[in-house]
Amino acid sequence: MADFDQELDATGLNCPLPILKAKKALNTMNSGQTLHVLTTDPGSVKDFAAFAKQTGNKLLSSGEDGGKYTFLLEKA
């Protein structure tokens, strides 16, 4: 079983689309649930850090593997 509640594949999209899609997905989720996001935009690393800070959602983890970036957000 996956260790997140919902997954968002935003690969191939550039800023601000991954953030906008993540925001939309988080709006459908309950507090404490986690969203796993996949992107290919290097700018998304700082975007998701700033997004978490601004929205109060928790950025549990972020990583990069072969040009793919992953983020795990917990809804506030």
C-alpha angles and dihedrals in degrees: 000000000000119000093229135065101225137014128212120195107203096160114145092024123113131214128322095020098074090052093046092049091047091050090051092049093048089052089064094049134085125245111277094025119123131231121203112206127194120197139163096203111106089204090064090077093072092031093060092044090053092042092054091048093049097044101038092238114135121246098212095179144348130190146162129224122175095332094317118112124205129196131185114203127185115208113239 
